[in-house]
């Protein structure tokens, strides 16, 4: 059974804070060089570079899952992953409609570039993507689930923009089955403080904004087959299993 090395939280040059070298081709190429089998590009509040990454990654023998790092109204970051690009782009359109109508200023925040497989810019996103949407954390599960995806509260051990830093607790009606840490060394403490995490699959991703920060093949995940459907199914399972 497949047990690919993964990095499921990577930003491309579509995120204004992402380096200009984080093109779809460079990300897929670096993942292949680092011998990762599974990646996801999760730009801030957008999925518009996922298609190019998926197509190039396939040529390198790397499975790319379409995704997004959503910013909720509480400014909590949530990684949202989907089985297919159509569902991801449907979510993309919904999220964009819930962003405030504040235009990006490239000289201040950075470029928001949509790119194709040939390293060509095919467009830019007008609204500033790093703003909080009007989507509440409690609404994310259903919005993602109805599109066949999975939500993953991002970097729980970070001092800003995480569920624990911004809310201070895990909501009693929470339904997520996978959570993300930057550092596995924080798991024991956080699980003791928040027993809900004991039934979650815990991932550690890079949250890379620069090519060199994409993870080395140090963390693996067990899936029944190396397909997007199997990855999403695994992430939806309730299991106290550290991958």
Backbone bond lengths (Angstrom), bond angles and torsions (degrees), N, CA, C in turn:
res aa  C-N    CA-C-N  psi(-1)  N-CA   C-N-CA  omega(-1)  CA-C   N-CA-C  phi
1 X - - - 1.460 - - 1.543 109.76 -
2 X 1.329 117.62 144.31 1.470 120.15 -178.22 1.525 112.47 -63.82
3 X 1.300 114.19 144.44 1.461 121.55 177.37 1.530 107.35 -141.37
4 X 1.352 117.54 63.61 1.463 119.93 -170.07 1.522 113.71 -72.43
5 X 1.322 116.20 147.56 1.458 121.31 167.55 1.527 107.07 -72.57
6 X 1.325 115.99 140.16 1.461 119.42 -170.83 1.523 112.51 -132.86
7 X 1.320 114.33 161.05 1.461 124.24 164.32 1.528 105.64 -151.07
8 X 1.311 116.86 105.16 1.458 122.49 -170.44 1.527 113.13 -107.60
9 X 1.314 116.89 26.33 1.473 120.63 177.76 1.525 107.56 -151.59
10 X 1.333 115.79 87.66 1.457 122.47 -177.10 1.525 108.53 -131.55
11 X 1.327 116.99 136.57 1.465 122.09 179.08 1.520 110.37 -101.18
12 X 1.320 115.47 139.43 1.456 120.16 174.92 1.526 109.82 -100.60
13 X 1.323 115.68 -174.59 1.461 121.04 178.95 1.531 112.13 -71.31
14 X 1.310 118.03 1.40 1.458 121.45 171.90 1.523 110.94 -75.27
15 X 1.332 117.24 -34.43 1.459 120.43 174.25 1.525 108.62 -70.79
16 X 1.321 118.82 130.89 1.469 119.41 -176.59 1.524 112.65 -62.10
17 X 1.328 116.55 -24.03 1.459 120.97 178.29 1.524 112.14 -89.87
18 X 1.346 117.06 -3.19 1.458 120.78 178.16 1.519 111.29 -81.62
19 X 1.307 116.42 142.84 1.457 121.25 179.57 1.529 110.38 -65.04
20 X 1.332 117.08 147.65 1.458 121.24 179.94 1.533 112.27 -61.91
21 X 1.329 117.29 -22.30 1.466 120.71 178.48 1.530 112.51 -78.35
22 X 1.329 116.66 -5.67 1.470 120.17 179.92 1.533 109.86 -84.00
23 X 1.311 115.01 60.66 1.459 121.09 177.41 1.524 109.21 -82.68
24 X 1.325 118.43 159.43 1.467 119.45 177.44 1.526 113.26 -53.97
25 X 1.336 116.83 -43.35 1.456 120.03 -178.95 1.524 111.78 -65.82
26 X 1.330 116.91 -42.43 1.468 119.92 -180.00 1.517 111.93 -66.43
27 X 1.326 116.85 -38.90 1.467 120.05 178.98 1.524 110.63 -64.06
28 X 1.333 116.16 -48.12 1.466 119.70 179.92 1.523 110.77 -63.16
29 X 1.336 116.91 -41.32 1.450 120.52 179.09 1.511 112.95 -64.50
30 X 1.337 116.77 -41.98 1.460 120.07 179.03 1.526 111.08 -66.54
31 X 1.336 116.77 -38.01 1.464 119.78 177.25 1.528 110.39 -60.81
32 X 1.334 116.16 -40.62 1.457 119.89 179.12 1.528 111.18 -67.56
33 X 1.334 116.60 -42.59 1.467 120.80 178.70 1.526 110.68 -60.48
34 X 1.329 115.74 -38.76 1.471 120.21 -179.04 1.529 112.53 -84.20
35 X 1.325 116.24 2.89 1.465 123.47 176.21 1.527 112.31 61.93
36 X 1.332 115.27 38.85 1.458 119.80 170.93 1.527 108.14 -83.42
37 X 1.326 116.15 143.44 1.453 119.96 177.95 1.502 113.61 -100.72
38 X 1.348 115.86 -15.44 1.460 120.78 -171.55 1.525 109.29 -146.78
39 X 1.338 116.57 125.83 1.462 120.57 178.21 1.526 109.99 -137.67
40 X 1.313 115.62 166.69 1.463 122.20 169.80 1.512 108.29 -145.10
41 X 1.335 115.99 132.30 1.460 120.96 170.92 1.524 106.72 -92.20
42 X 1.323 115.58 124.76 1.471 122.04 -172.24 1.523 108.52 -131.33
43 X 1.306 115.82 77.01 1.459 119.72 -179.45 1.520 110.65 -74.07
44 X 1.317 115.04 160.31 1.461 120.39 -179.75 1.530 109.90 -63.04
45 X 1.317 115.77 116.06 1.468 123.12 171.80 1.528 114.21 54.08
46 X 1.323 117.85 27.21 1.464 120.20 179.19 1.526 111.21 -156.41
47 X 1.342 114.74 147.12 1.466 122.14 176.24 1.528 112.18 -116.54
48 X 1.310 117.64 13.71 1.460 121.19 -166.58 1.529 115.07 -70.68
49 X 1.308 119.90 -11.93 1.458 120.83 174.10 1.530 112.63 -103.87
50 X 1.322 116.53 3.71 1.468 119.54 -176.43 1.518 112.42 -66.61
51 X 1.330 117.34 -41.37 1.456 119.48 -177.20 1.513 112.94 -59.58
52 X 1.316 116.77 -45.47 1.470 120.40 179.33 1.524 110.95 -63.40
53 X 1.317 116.55 -42.06 1.474 119.92 178.85 1.521 110.43 -62.63
54 X 1.325 117.06 -44.16 1.464 120.70 -178.96 1.520 111.41 -59.87
55 X 1.320 117.33 -43.73 1.462 121.21 -177.09 1.526 111.80 -69.23
56 X 1.324 116.98 -42.18 1.474 119.03 -179.84 1.530 110.66 -71.68
57 X 1.310 116.98 -40.92 1.463 120.13 -179.64 1.525 111.22 -59.29
58 X 1.324 116.01 -38.60 1.470 119.56 178.80 1.527 110.99 -59.07
59 X 1.323 116.93 -38.23 1.468 120.49 178.67 1.524 111.55 -64.29
60 X 1.334 116.22 -29.25 1.462 121.10 179.19 1.526 112.79 -88.97
61 X 1.318 117.31 -1.99 1.461 120.09 -177.83 1.512 113.36 79.10
62 X 1.334 116.53 22.11 1.473 122.28 178.51 1.523 108.03 -110.77
63 X 1.322 117.46 135.12 1.458 121.25 176.87 1.523 109.16 -87.01
64 X 1.328 116.88 122.50 1.462 121.67 177.27 1.524 109.26 -110.42
65 X 1.328 115.64 129.37 1.452 122.72 178.50 1.531 108.06 -101.35
66 X 1.333 118.57 132.53 1.462 119.23 178.66 1.523 111.68 -73.00
67 X 1.324 116.03 139.38 1.455 118.79 -177.11 1.514 113.83 -160.61
68 X 1.316 113.87 -175.88 1.466 122.74 -176.99 1.521 108.01 -156.31
69 X 1.342 116.01 148.99 1.462 120.31 166.53 1.529 106.79 -102.36
70 X 1.311 114.50 100.84 1.460 121.64 -178.69 1.523 110.30 -78.50
71 X 1.325 116.88 140.56 1.464 121.95 171.61 1.529 107.92 -108.40
72 X 1.315 116.71 115.45 1.460 121.06 -177.68 1.531 110.49 -77.52
73 X 1.325 115.05 175.36 1.463 119.83 179.36 1.517 111.97 -64.05
74 X 1.343 116.76 -23.38 1.466 121.12 176.57 1.528 111.83 -86.53
75 X 1.345 116.56 4.89 1.469 124.12 -176.06 1.522 111.65 62.81
76 X 1.330 114.61 35.91 1.464 121.91 172.65 1.526 107.90 -94.70
77 X 1.305 117.00 131.01 1.454 121.39 178.71 1.526 110.34 -88.29
78 X 1.331 115.32 133.16 1.464 121.85 -179.10 1.521 108.55 -134.21
79 X 1.320 116.88 122.36 1.458 121.08 173.58 1.525 108.02 -78.21
80 X 1.328 116.63 127.25 1.463 122.78 -179.96 1.524 107.87 -120.21
81 X 1.341 116.57 121.85 1.463 121.71 -177.61 1.521 110.15 -118.53
82 X 1.332 116.24 149.57 1.460 121.27 -173.82 1.522 111.18 -133.50
83 X 1.346 115.24 157.16 1.458 120.97 179.28 1.516 112.11 -70.78
84 X 1.334 117.11 -36.32 1.451 119.26 -173.98 1.523 110.65 -140.98
85 X 1.310 114.38 161.62 1.463 120.88 -175.40 1.526 111.55 -67.19
86 X 1.319 118.07 -35.21 1.460 120.65 -179.53 1.524 111.29 -59.19
87 X 1.334 116.62 -45.33 1.460 120.43 178.80 1.521 110.76 -65.73
88 X 1.330 116.53 -39.94 1.462 120.49 179.55 1.522 110.99 -62.67
89 X 1.325 116.80 -42.00 1.457 120.02 -178.39 1.528 112.08 -72.84
90 X 1.314 117.00 -28.85 1.462 119.65 173.45 1.529 109.59 -65.22
91 X 1.332 116.13 -42.58 1.463 121.06 176.55 1.523 110.30 -64.80
92 X 1.322 116.33 -40.12 1.464 122.20 177.64 1.531 110.45 -55.09
93 X 1.321 116.95 -47.00 1.456 120.26 -179.07 1.518 112.08 -64.45
94 X 1.332 115.88 -40.34 1.464 119.33 179.28 1.528 110.77 -64.84
95 X 1.327 116.32 -45.79 1.467 120.49 -178.34 1.527 110.51 -63.27
96 X 1.331 116.94 -41.89 1.459 120.12 -179.77 1.526 111.21 -59.63
97 X 1.335 116.40 -35.83 1.466 120.47 178.97 1.520 112.22 -70.15
98 X 1.336 116.37 -16.55 1.467 120.88 -179.18 1.525 112.76 -103.80
99 X 1.322 116.02 6.44 1.468 120.74 173.05 1.527 109.54 -85.46
100 X 1.329 118.77 144.35 1.466 119.73 175.26 1.522 110.45 -63.78
101 X 1.311 116.52 150.37 1.465 120.95 -177.38 1.524 110.22 -82.73
102 X 1.327 114.16 67.01 1.459 122.53 178.35 1.519 107.53 -115.31
103 X 1.309 117.67 121.97 1.446 122.14 -174.73 1.533 111.51 -78.48
104 X 1.318 114.51 144.06 1.453 119.45 175.79 1.527 110.72 -69.31
105 X 1.311 115.39 142.76 1.460 121.68 172.78 1.532 106.88 -116.48
106 X 1.321 115.58 102.50 1.461 120.83 -172.06 1.521 113.44 -56.43
107 X 1.324 117.46 -38.03 1.462 120.07 -176.97 1.516 112.27 -67.96
108 X 1.321 116.47 -21.53 1.467 120.92 -179.72 1.527 111.01 -98.49
109 X 1.343 117.04 -48.91 1.463 120.69 -171.18 1.517 114.05 -102.49
110 X 1.302 118.12 -23.85 1.457 121.23 -177.88 1.523 111.70 112.27
111 X 1.322 115.42 167.90 1.454 121.67 -178.11 1.534 110.84 -76.13
112 X 1.330 115.18 153.02 1.461 122.65 175.47 1.526 107.21 -125.50
113 X 1.346 115.46 81.80 1.456 121.89 -167.48 1.526 112.69 -100.02
114 X 1.336 114.96 130.17 1.456 121.63 170.46 1.517 106.80 -94.67
115 X 1.349 117.00 128.89 1.458 120.15 -174.90 1.517 111.12 -129.21
116 X 1.339 115.29 154.62 1.459 119.71 175.20 1.522 110.36 -101.72
117 X 1.328 115.27 -174.24 1.460 120.09 -176.38 1.520 113.04 -67.64
118 X 1.324 117.37 -18.85 1.466 121.42 -176.50 1.528 113.52 -95.73
119 X 1.332 115.37 18.89 1.459 120.73 177.40 1.531 112.82 67.65
120 X 1.317 116.61 22.77 1.455 120.53 179.07 1.518 110.88 -104.50
121 X 1.334 115.81 137.37 1.461 120.51 176.66 1.520 108.22 -75.41
122 X 1.323 116.27 122.66 1.466 120.68 -179.03 1.520 112.19 -105.16
123 X 1.330 116.80 -5.89 1.455 120.20 178.89 1.511 111.15 173.60
124 X 1.308 115.61 174.41 1.453 121.85 173.88 1.525 107.93 -132.64
125 X 1.313 115.68 158.52 1.461 121.03 176.41 1.524 107.86 -98.54
126 X 1.312 115.85 129.11 1.464 120.62 -174.60 1.519 113.43 -76.39
127 X 1.339 116.81 -49.33 1.463 118.96 -177.89 1.523 110.36 -68.23
128 X 1.330 116.73 145.90 1.462 121.67 176.99 1.528 109.42 -68.90
129 X 1.328 116.36 116.95 1.452 121.10 -171.82 1.521 114.60 -78.32
130 X 1.306 118.71 -17.58 1.468 119.34 -176.86 1.520 112.84 -86.14
131 X 1.321 117.88 2.93 1.464 119.92 176.29 1.525 110.97 -74.79
132 X 1.328 115.40 160.23 1.455 120.83 173.34 1.526 108.99 -74.35
133 X 1.328 116.46 141.13 1.456 121.32 173.10 1.529 108.71 -83.47
134 X 1.322 115.57 177.76 1.473 120.27 175.24 1.525 111.61 -94.04
135 X 1.331 116.57 17.10 1.466 122.27 179.48 1.524 109.10 -90.79
136 X 1.319 117.32 121.37 1.462 121.01 178.41 1.516 111.67 -77.26
137 X 1.323 116.44 152.61 1.468 120.92 179.90 1.521 111.11 -55.84
138 X 1.318 117.49 -40.15 1.468 120.97 -177.36 1.523 112.63 -65.06
139 X 1.327 117.73 -16.50 1.467 121.09 -178.54 1.525 112.87 -93.72
140 X 1.317 117.37 -12.35 1.462 120.20 -170.65 1.520 111.91 -66.64
141 X 1.320 117.88 -42.53 1.464 120.45 -175.44 1.523 110.83 -55.16
142 X 1.325 117.31 -51.90 1.465 120.45 -177.09 1.522 111.91 -65.95
143 X 1.328 117.38 -39.73 1.460 120.74 -179.50 1.529 111.63 -62.35
144 X 1.315 116.25 -38.96 1.461 120.71 -179.76 1.529 110.39 -79.26
145 X 1.320 116.68 -41.42 1.461 121.61 -178.22 1.524 111.68 -61.55
146 X 1.315 117.78 -40.17 1.466 120.16 -178.74 1.516 112.33 -68.81
147 X 1.319 116.47 -12.63 1.473 121.43 175.55 1.522 111.15 -105.94
148 X 1.335 116.34 14.42 1.454 121.28 176.09 1.505 115.13 75.68
149 X 1.333 117.42 16.97 1.460 120.79 -176.18 1.516 113.75 -104.60
150 X 1.318 114.20 -171.48 1.464 121.47 179.80 1.523 108.89 -136.49
151 X 1.337 116.51 139.17 1.461 121.48 177.08 1.523 110.02 -101.06
152 X 1.323 115.75 142.38 1.462 122.01 -178.60 1.524 108.27 -135.90
153 X 1.333 118.79 103.78 1.467 119.22 175.90 1.527 110.23 -53.68
154 X 1.316 115.91 127.52 1.464 120.98 -170.38 1.526 112.40 -85.98
155 X 1.325 114.46 149.90 1.475 125.14 172.68 1.544 113.00 28.37
156 X 1.335 115.99 65.90 1.469 121.13 -177.89 1.519 112.77 -59.72
157 X 1.334 117.32 -24.26 1.458 121.16 -178.45 1.519 112.69 -92.02
158 X 1.318 117.85 11.83 1.454 121.40 177.56 1.525 109.94 -89.22
159 X 1.320 116.32 147.50 1.468 120.65 -174.22 1.524 113.21 -81.07
160 X 1.337 116.84 -6.30 1.467 120.99 177.08 1.526 108.95 -139.38
161 X 1.322 116.09 157.77 1.467 125.20 172.86 1.528 114.49 54.71
162 X 1.313 117.66 25.20 1.462 120.01 174.81 1.523 109.19 -115.21
163 X 1.319 115.78 164.28 1.461 120.90 178.36 1.521 111.18 -57.55
164 X 1.326 117.15 -43.97 1.463 120.38 -176.27 1.524 112.23 -77.51
165 X 1.325 117.95 -33.52 1.465 118.76 179.61 1.523 111.40 -73.29
166 X 1.328 116.90 -35.03 1.468 119.65 -173.67 1.522 113.61 -93.74
167 X 1.340 117.49 -36.86 1.464 119.77 177.15 1.524 111.95 -97.71
168 X 1.309 116.16 -30.53 1.462 120.31 179.21 1.517 114.19 85.95
169 X 1.323 117.59 -2.12 1.466 121.32 -178.21 1.521 109.20 -160.48
170 X 1.327 114.89 166.75 1.457 120.99 172.45 1.519 107.54 -96.42
171 X 1.318 118.94 121.87 1.462 120.85 -177.04 1.525 112.17 -54.27
172 X 1.327 117.92 141.11 1.469 120.93 -176.90 1.525 113.74 -61.96
173 X 1.343 117.52 -22.97 1.462 120.40 179.36 1.529 112.09 -100.86
174 X 1.331 117.43 18.86 1.464 121.51 179.89 1.528 110.10 -62.15
175 X 1.349 115.52 144.96 1.465 120.19 -178.97 1.522 113.09 -128.28
176 X 1.320 118.55 5.79 1.462 119.51 -178.81 1.526 110.46 -69.47
177 X 1.319 115.29 148.39 1.464 121.78 -175.52 1.521 113.25 -113.45
178 X 1.330 116.77 -9.76 1.460 122.47 179.16 1.517 108.72 -134.69
179 X 1.312 116.87 140.52 1.461 121.85 177.39 1.522 108.58 -134.31
180 X 1.329 114.89 161.36 1.468 120.72 -176.11 1.525 110.89 -118.21
181 X 1.322 115.26 138.72 1.456 123.00 171.09 1.522 108.69 -122.40
182 X 1.321 115.99 149.76 1.460 119.41 170.56 1.520 109.94 -76.02
183 X 1.326 116.27 -35.53 1.461 121.51 -173.70 1.524 109.55 -132.92
184 X 1.324 117.07 116.72 1.461 121.09 178.92 1.529 112.25 -59.26
185 X 1.332 116.50 -22.37 1.456 119.66 -179.69 1.516 113.48 -63.40
186 X 1.336 116.62 -17.29 1.468 120.37 179.31 1.527 113.09 -90.25
187 X 1.330 117.37 -2.65 1.458 120.13 -172.77 1.527 113.10 -64.46
188 X 1.330 117.34 -45.73 1.467 119.86 -175.76 1.529 110.64 -59.38
189 X 1.322 116.55 -46.23 1.462 120.26 -179.70 1.521 111.88 -63.64
190 X 1.321 116.40 -45.87 1.461 119.75 -177.00 1.526 111.62 -68.21
191 X 1.333 117.02 -37.93 1.465 119.68 178.78 1.530 110.95 -67.10
192 X 1.316 116.82 -33.38 1.459 120.65 176.94 1.525 110.61 -67.98
193 X 1.334 116.09 -40.22 1.462 120.64 179.58 1.525 112.46 -76.19
194 X 1.346 116.04 -28.27 1.464 121.41 -175.87 1.533 108.05 -134.45
195 X 1.349 118.14 83.63 1.470 121.94 -175.08 1.521 114.67 -56.53
196 X 1.333 117.40 -20.62 1.466 120.12 176.96 1.528 110.96 -53.11
197 X 1.326 117.04 -34.13 1.463 121.25 -175.84 1.520 112.68 -67.81
198 X 1.338 116.87 -17.54 1.460 119.51 -178.70 1.527 112.29 -64.95
199 X 1.320 117.66 -23.27 1.464 120.40 -179.78 1.530 111.61 -99.26
200 X 1.326 117.10 4.51 1.459 121.04 -177.42 1.521 111.93 -98.47
201 X 1.311 115.00 148.96 1.455 120.62 165.86 1.532 106.37 -75.31
202 X 1.309 117.02 134.76 1.463 120.94 -178.44 1.524 109.49 -113.09
203 X 1.316 114.89 125.49 1.457 121.64 176.75 1.523 110.34 -108.90
204 X 1.313 115.87 155.75 1.458 121.07 169.82 1.522 107.50 -126.96
205 X 1.336 115.80 115.44 1.460 122.06 -178.45 1.527 110.23 -116.91
206 X 1.320 115.81 169.43 1.465 119.58 -174.12 1.524 113.84 -83.37
207 X 1.348 118.10 -31.09 1.465 121.57 -169.35 1.532 108.72 54.51
208 X 1.338 115.32 39.22 1.468 120.81 -172.53 1.516 112.05 -68.39
209 X 1.335 114.89 134.55 1.461 123.11 171.50 1.529 110.51 -112.77
210 X 1.341 116.59 -6.33 1.459 123.65 179.15 1.525 107.99 -133.10
211 X 1.321 116.55 147.09 1.455 121.09 -175.23 1.522 112.87 -55.14
212 X 1.323 116.61 -41.54 1.457 119.21 -175.51 1.530 112.82 -68.05
213 X 1.325 116.19 -16.14 1.462 119.07 -177.59 1.513 113.48 -89.19
214 X 1.318 118.59 -7.92 1.467 120.01 174.28 1.522 108.19 -58.41
215 X 1.324 116.05 137.93 1.463 120.06 -172.39 1.530 113.37 -60.89
216 X 1.303 114.29 146.83 1.456 122.04 164.83 1.539 106.88 -72.13
217 X 1.333 118.75 166.15 1.466 121.06 -176.92 1.528 112.70 -77.24
218 X 1.335 116.51 61.01 1.459 121.21 -175.50 1.522 113.68 -98.71
219 X 1.335 117.55 -21.07 1.462 120.91 -178.90 1.517 109.19 -119.74
220 X 1.325 116.59 136.35 1.454 121.55 -179.27 1.525 110.23 -124.82
221 X 1.310 115.23 161.25 1.450 121.07 178.93 1.527 108.62 -133.41
222 X 1.311 116.60 137.24 1.466 120.56 178.37 1.524 109.23 -85.54
223 X 1.319 117.20 125.66 1.458 122.71 174.50 1.525 107.96 -134.08
224 X 1.336 116.33 153.48 1.461 120.48 -177.76 1.523 111.74 -67.67
225 X 1.325 116.32 -32.98 1.464 121.32 176.40 1.519 107.36 -153.88
226 X 1.304 116.69 157.72 1.455 119.93 -177.57 1.529 109.18 -86.20
227 X 1.336 113.75 72.53 1.461 122.29 176.69 1.523 108.24 -133.48
228 X 1.313 115.89 157.77 1.463 119.48 178.45 1.531 111.01 -62.46
229 X 1.309 116.33 -39.54 1.467 119.53 179.41 1.525 111.27 -60.79
230 X 1.325 116.69 -44.29 1.458 120.24 -179.47 1.532 111.54 -66.91
231 X 1.328 117.16 -35.40 1.473 120.56 177.90 1.523 110.22 -64.17
232 X 1.336 117.01 -48.61 1.458 119.97 -179.90 1.524 110.37 -62.86
233 X 1.334 116.96 -40.85 1.464 120.06 178.88 1.528 110.96 -60.37
234 X 1.326 116.88 -42.58 1.469 120.45 -179.94 1.527 111.17 -64.03
235 X 1.329 116.87 -40.07 1.460 120.65 -177.67 1.530 112.30 -72.24
236 X 1.340 116.48 -18.19 1.458 120.02 178.61 1.529 112.66 -87.43
237 X 1.307 117.00 -11.80 1.468 120.38 -177.51 1.521 110.69 -74.84
238 X 1.319 115.90 134.53 1.467 120.39 172.40 1.510 107.84 -80.88
239 X 1.288 116.06 115.43 1.469 119.26 179.60 1.524 109.25 -160.70
240 X 1.340 116.30 130.74 1.471 119.99 178.94 1.520 109.86 -77.65
241 X 1.316 115.24 71.81 1.456 120.10 -171.53 1.523 109.57 -131.10
242 X 1.306 117.23 121.28 1.451 122.74 178.40 1.511 107.84 -89.99
243 X 1.322 117.27 125.53 1.448 120.73 -177.12 1.522 110.69 -106.01
